[in-house]
Amino acid sequence: MTRIVLAGTVEHSVKVTYLGNNKYGCRVYVNGILSSEEVAEGRSQIGPVCRSLLRMENKCGNISKYASRARHRIGEKELREKAKGNS
């Protein structure tokens, strides 16, 4: 697999395709060029796999709002709901 590192602001896109046998191919494109891919074992794993790929893109320096949100989104919903319950 080839990972593209541009170290700057880029545009990310994610594409998911059904591979058969309950497996989904998750691909991350940087400025329209394939950068990384991984297989999700079942529909429930598509989100976590895509977030993981986007987090790594952001860590490697390929920065976009889309990838940055993937780094900070994990657990935010649960924390908000917990805060509402304590109010």
C-alpha positions in Angstrom: 0.0 0.0 0.0 1.2 3.5 -0.8 0.6 6.3 1.6 0.7 9.8 0.3 2.1 12.4 2.7 1.7 15.9 1.5 2.1 17.6 4.9 -0.4 20.4 4.5 -4.0 21.1 3.8 -5.6 18.6 1.5 -9.1 17.4 0.5 -10.0 13.9 1.7 -12.8 11.7 0.4 -13.8 8.2 1.6 -15.3 5.5 -0.6 -16.8 2.2 0.6 -17.5 -0.8 -1.6 -19.1 -4.1 -0.8 -16.6 -6.9 -1.5 -18.9 -9.8 -0.8 -19.0 -12.3 2.1 -20.0 -9.5 4.5 -16.8 -7.5 3.9 -16.5 -3.9 2.8 -13.5 -2.1 1.3 -12.8 1.3 2.8 -10.6 3.6 0.8 -9.3 7.1 1.6 -8.4 9.4 -1.2 -6.2 12.5 -0.8 -6.8 15.1 -3.5 -8.4 12.4 -5.6 -5.5 9.9 -5.3 -5.8 6.7 -3.4 -3.8 7.0 -0.2 -4.9 4.1 2.1 -7.3 1.3 2.3 -8.5 -1.4 4.7 -11.2 -4.1 4.9 -14.1 -3.8 7.3 -15.5 -7.1 8.6 -19.2 -6.3 8.5 -21.3 -3.1 8.2 -20.9 -2.2 11.8 -17.2 -1.8 11.3 -17.2 0.6 8.4 -17.4 3.7 10.6 -14.5 2.7 13.0 -12.3 1.6 10.1 -12.8 4.8 8.1 -12.2 6.9 11.2 -9.0 5.0 11.9 -7.8 5.6 8.4 -8.7 9.3 8.6 -7.0 9.7 12.0 -3.8 8.3 10.6 -4.0 10.6 7.6 -4.3 13.6 10.0 -1.4 12.3 12.2 0.8 11.9 9.1 0.3 15.6 8.2 -2.4 15.4 5.6 -4.7 17.9 7.3 -8.3 18.5 6.4 -11.4 19.4 8.4 -12.8 16.0 7.5 -9.8 14.1 8.9 -9.4 16.4 11.9 -13.0 15.7 13.0 -12.3 11.9 12.8 -9.6 12.4 15.5 -11.8 14.3 17.9 -15.3 12.7 17.3 -14.7 9.4 19.2 -16.6 9.6 22.5 -18.0 13.1 22.1 -21.6 12.0 21.8 -21.3 9.9 25.0 -19.7 12.7 26.9 -22.4 15.2 25.8 -25.1 12.8 26.9 -23.4 12.2 30.2 -23.1 15.9 30.8 -26.8 16.4 30.1 -27.6 13.7 32.6 -25.6 15.4 35.4 -27.2 18.8 34.8 
